Amino acid sequence: MKTYLKISVFALLFASLFAGCTKDFEETNTDPNNVTDVPTSYLMTYAQRRILSERFNTTGLIYAQLFSETQYTNTSRYETDEASFNGFYTGSLANLQQIIDLNTDEATKDDAASSGANVNQIAIARILKVYTFQLITDIWGEIPYSEALMGQEAFTPAYDTQEAIYADFVTELTEAAAQIDVNAPGMEGDIIFDGDMAAWKKFANALKARVGIRMTEVDEATAKSVVTSALSGAFESNDDNALYSYLADAANWNPYYDHFLTRTDYAISEPLVNYMESLNDPRLPFYADPNDAGDIVGMPFGLTNEDAGSITNAEISFPGIAVRSADSPGILLTYSEILFIKAEAAARGWISDDAAAVFEDAITASMEFWGVDATDIAAYLAQPEAAYDASNYIKSIAEQKWVSLYMDGQEAWSEWRRLDYPVLTPAPGAVEGKAIPRRRAYTQNEYDLNEENVKAAVARQGEDVMETRIWWDK
């Protein structure tokens, strides 16, 4: 494996930063006591772990008001517009691109095959690249994409429009799914599906459905085509869920477990608790632990530091043990989410399924995932207040999807922006009256080091502030 520089530059990204170095330089700077070439299985394990650690960022959970900050409420009050996307590129994406390169290059593909069939390694890496790039573009909008991960060949990469990026996502996922050979060896080092290539094919289609549904407000014809083509090959039960398996040891435990060992920065939010309690939602005891009085009480959202500090930890509820155990799984995409997409497709008339029935199936799948008893599920669905409303199907689906996406904050925030439900109140302590963010701004480093391309993106997309809506957010 080539060595990578971790540089805080825009998205240099970039799997071959040493490609232009001289042979003598490499020999001089190679430690003979350390391994410089590793199996691609190691790269895959590292890439998957980095994807989950990058998603540990709680910003999405906060913007979607699933979490509230308890003491330092800067994020809840929308204090900082800008954020850096460098870690995505220099971490998981660089390693995924390296896997593709090593399995493609005639000089290295035979050695790479020791970790699994070349074609299957490439397919997995392509799928995870789309997953990661979607996280990035849904946060910032236009980003380096077509010229990303090219090293010195594109030292100042162009920013692509989100419309073009999404179109390529569809192509990549379609080709990657078709590329998979379920009869050939899967990939070692795969924590998510343990080398099960049939599962990866389902995940590719499930992710394609997520990509497609995101385009409903800007290109419904394409959204319909993408979603309907993907659903038939996507997840069929909770057994298919894309989860990252953490272990109950210090080197591999869930980062939320590690965080809550010493800190109490995040509590379940009052808006989420209030909504769930209004419907007697049996997931609530799984989502949060009782406070010292034995009740589940949400933390008010978006208070000033001073006001938040007046509320003691004993008064509020923190994420439950199901969420923050050492071996609680990391969530990438679930069967419940696919069913909500299917319910929306049915409600829009794209497919012939009964929208109300699929809606109930989606709620059931979510509750079963969290371990809710079947009797409690039936009682919940029997409530008129929880029933599907065909006259306002967007509200019904969006609100229930928001609840089901607990601990997948990035997706919850994205779907709130797309569907505009549930109705969320901006933080009362928001800086200068700011509204709930629609995106994050680029860092000053981007302007300093890739000025022409950043400014071109801003000129197309709109002012580089949190309030600017990205392409699919209408």
N, C-alpha and C positions, 0 to 999 in steps of 0.2 A: 504494500500500500504506500502510495506517495505521501509525503508529509505535507500538511496544510498549514498555512499561516492563518492565524486567527486575527484578522485585522478589522478594525472598526471603520470600515468603509461602507458605502452604500452596498449594493448587492453584488459585489465582485464575485464572489460566489463560486468556491469556484474550484472546481475539482482538480484543476491542474495549474495551480499558481507557480509551481516550481518548474513547469515545463520548459521555460526558457533558460534555466540555469545551466551552467557549464558542468561537464562531467567532473572536473577537478573540484568544483565547489561541492558537489554532492558527496564525493569521496571524503573530502576534508571534514564535512559536517555530518557524517554518518557515524553513529555510535556503534561500534562492533559488538557491544554487549546487549543491545536491544534489537528486537525483531523489527524489520522494516517492511516485510511482506507478510500479510495475514490472510487467512481464508475470507472469502466474501461473506461467509456466514457471520463473522465478527462484525463486518460493516453493517449487515442487516440488523443485527441485534442492537448495535449502537444507534442506528438511524431510527428504529422503532422507539427506543427509549427516549431519544431526543425529541421525537414528535410529541410524545406524551408529556415530557418535561416542559416543552414549549407551550403546550396546552394547559399546563398548571397555572399559567397566568390567569388570575381571577378577574381580569377586567371585564370579560364577557358576562360572567356571573353577576357582576356588580351592575353593569349597564342594563342588563335584563331584569334587575331587581330581584334576583333569586337569592343573592347574598347581600348583607349590609355590613359595612365596616363599623367596628365597635369603638375605635379610638382615633386612629389617624384616617380621617374621612376624605382625603384628597381626591381619590379616584371617584368616590361617590358624588363629589361636588364638581366633577369635571374640570379639575384644576389645570391639568396639563394636556394640551392639544396633541403634541407630537409623541411619537413612539418609534423605536427602531425595529426594522425587520431583519437586521443583519444575522441574528442568531439562527433564524430559519434557514438562511442560505448557507452559512458556514458550518451548520450542524447537520441536520438530517438530509437536506437536499444535496449537499456536497457528497455525502456518503452514498446516497441512492444513485447519483449520477456516476460515481466511481464503480458501483456494481454493474451498471449498464455498460460502461466502457470496458471493464475487464471481461465481461461475458460476450462482448462484440468483437474486440480486437483479436485477430487471428493468433497473435503472439501470446495471448494470455487466457484465451477462452477455455483451453483444455485444462489448465490448472484451476481456473475458476469453477469448472464443472465438478470439482471435488465437493462442493457445497450444494450441488443440485443441478438439474438440467439447465443449460444456458438459457433456453427459451423461457423457462418458468421463473428464473431469477430476474430476467429482464422484465417480464410481465408484472411481477410483484413490485419491482422498483418503479415502474411506470405508474401503477395504481397509487402507490404511496406518494409519488411526486404530485399527482393531481390532488390528492387529499391535502397535502401540505400547501401547495400553491393556492388552493381554494381558501384555506384559512387566511393566507396572506392577503389575497386580493379582496376578500370580504371585509378585511379590516381597513385597508388603505385605498382600495379602488385600483387605479392604474399602478402597475408595478413592473420591474424588469422581469421578463418572462422568456420571450423568444431568444434573446441574447444573454440570458442568465446562464450561469454554470459553464461559461466558455473560457474563463481565465483571461489570459492576455489577448485572446482573439477578440474580446469585447470588454476592454478594461473600463469603459464608461457605457454600460449597456443602456439601450433604449428602453423606455417604458411602453408597454403595450396597453391598448385600450382593454377595458374589462370585457367588452363585447367579443373582441378577438380571442381573449384568454378563455372565456367560457366556450366558445366554439371549438377551440383546440382541446379543451377538457373532454368534450363529447367524442372527438376523434380518438384521443389517447385511450380513453376507457373502453371504447368499442374495439379498438385494435388489440388492447392488452387482454381483454376477455377472450377474444378469438385466438389469441396467440397461445393461451394456456394449453398445455398438454397434460391432461389429468392422468395419462398412462405413463408419464415420465416422472422421474424423481422430483419431489418438491424441494423446498429450500431448507437447509439447516440454518439454525439461528433465528428462525421465525417464531417470535413469541406470540403473535396474534392468533395464527391459525395452525401453528406447528407443522408447517409444510403441506397442509391439506389444500391442494390446488382447486378442487371443486368448491371449497369454501371461498377461495380467492376470486373465483369466477363470479360467485354470488355477490361478494363484496364489491367487485367492479360494477356490477349492474345496480346494486343498491346505491353506490356513490353516484352513478350516472343519474339515477332517479332524483337524488338530492340536487345535483347540478341542474337538471331539467326544471324542477319545480321552482327553483330560484329565478327563472327567467319569465315567469308567468306575466308579470306586469309590463315587460318590455318587448316580448316576442312570444305571444301565446301559441302561435302555430308551431314554432320550434319547440317550445316547452312541451306541448302535447305530444309531439312526435318522439321527443327524447324520453319523456316519462313513460309513455305507453310501451315503447320498445324495451325499456329497462325493467319494468315491473315483473314481467313474466320470468325473468331470470334472477330476480333479487331474493332477499331473505324470505324464508317460509315459516320460520318459528324462532323463538328465542334461542334455540340451539345454534342458530346461524349468526348471532350477534358478533360484531367486531369489537373485541375487548382485549385490552392488554393485561396480562396476568402478572400482578405484583406478588412478591413473596414476603413472608414474615421474617425477614432478616434485614439488617441495617443497610446492606449494599443494594437491596432490591425492593424495598418497601415503598408503599404508596406515598407520594410527597405530601399529601394532606395529613397522613399519620405523622410524618416527621414534623410538619409545621405545627400541628396542634399539640405536640409533646411539650412545646415551650411557649407557644403563642396563642392568643385568643383574638386575632384581628378580625375574624369573619364569623358572623352569626347568620342563621337563616333569617330572611327578610320579613318584616311585618306585612308587606303586600302579598307575599306568597302564602304566609300562614293564614292571613285573613281570608284569602280566596279559598284555600283548601278547607279551612274550618267551616266556611259557609256551605260547603257541599259534603261535610263529614267525610273527607277524603281519607281512606285508611292507609294511604302512603305516608301520611304526616309523621307517625311515630318512627318510620324508617328514615325519613329525611332529617329529623331533628331529635335531639334528646330533650327531656323535660328540664325546666329550670329548677332551682333549689326548692321551690314550692310545689313541684310535681306537675307543672303545667308547661305546655309548649307555647312560648311567647316569642314572637318575632321582634327583631331589632328594627326600630324606625329607620327609614332609609334617608340618606343624604343630609344628616344633621351636620352642623358645624362641629369642629373638634371639641369645643367647650360644651355644647349641648350633649354630644355623644358621651363625653366623659362623666356626665351626671348620672348615667345609667350603669348600674353595676353588672358584672358578669352573672351574679346570682339571680338577676331578674329576667334574663333572656335565655334563649335556647341556641345551642351551637349544633353544627352538623352532626348527624347521628352516627352511631358506631358502624352502620352499614356503609357509610360514606367514607369514614376516616380510619378504618382499620388498616393495619399494615398490609394486608392482602386484599383490600377492596380493589376491584378491577378498575382499570382506566377505560373510559367509554369512548369509542370512536364513532360507532353508528349502530343503531339497534333496530330490531324487527318492528317495534312500536313506531319508530319514526317512519319506516317504510309504509306501515298501515295508515298513518296520518296522511302521507303523500297520496296513497291509493284512495283514501276517503275524499281528499280534495279533488283528485282526478275524476272520481265518480260524480261529485257534486257539480263539477264544471261540465259534465256530459262527455268527457273524453273516453270513458269506459262504461260498461253496462252494469257494473256492480252496484248494489244498494249502498248508498253513501252512509246512511244511518247505521246499518249493520257493520260496515267496515270501521266506522267511527267507534262503535262499542268494542270491536275487536282490538282496535289500537289502544284504548284505555285498558282493556283486559291484559294485553301483552305487557304494557308498562307495569301494571300492578303485579302481575306474575313475576316479572323480572325482579321486583323489589321484595318478593316473598309474601305478598298479601294473600290471605286465605280466600278460597273460592266463595265461601259464604259471604264474606265482606265485600267481595267484588260484585256479587249479584245484588246485594243490598244497595250498594252505591249506584249501580246502573238503573235500579228500579226507581230512583228518585226523579220526579219530574224536573227538578232544577238541574239535573245532570244530563237531561235528554238532548239529543241532537236537534238543532233548530234549522230546518231546511230554508227558512226565509232569511236567515243570516248565517249561512254555513261557515263563512270566513271567521266570524266571531267564535262560533262553537269549536271549530277545529283549532284555531289559533290559541285560544285560551287553554284547551286541554293539552295541546302540543307543548305549550310553554311549561306547564306543570311537569309533563313527562320528560322534558329536556333538562331537568335538574341535574347538575354536575356536568352538563355539556353546554357551558355558558356561551361559548362562541356561537354555537348553532342557535341557541335560544335568542341571543341578541340579533343575529341575522334574520331569523324568522319574525321577530317582533318588528324589525325595520320593514320587512317585505309586506307583512299582513296588517300592521298597525293595531294589533290586539295582542295581549290585553291592554286596556287603557291604563297607562302608567303615568304617574304624576312626577314631573321633574323634581330633582332634589330641592327641598326647601332652602338648603344652605348653599345652593349652586353658586359658583363664582360668577359675579357680574350677570346674574340672571340667565345663565346658559341653559339651553334645553338639553334633553337626553341626546348624547352624541350619535351621529349617523356614520362616522368614520373616525380614523385617527390621522393626524397630519404627519408629513415627512419630517425627518430630523434635519437640523442645520448641516450636518455632515453631508447629506445628500445634495444640498445646495452648494456646499463648498467644493465637492469632489465630482459631482455629475450635474452641474448647474444647467446646461443646455437641455438635457433630457428631462430633468425634473420640472423645469419651467414649461416645457412643451406639454407635459402631462397636466400640469395645473391649468394651463390655458385651455386645454380640451375639457377637463373635468370640472373646473370651478375652483373657487378660492380654497386655499389649503388650510381649512379649518374644520373643526368637528361638525359643524352644522351642514356642510356640503354633502349632498346625497350622491352615493355612487350609482353606477349605471343601472343596476336592477332595482334600486330603491326609489320607487315612484309614489 
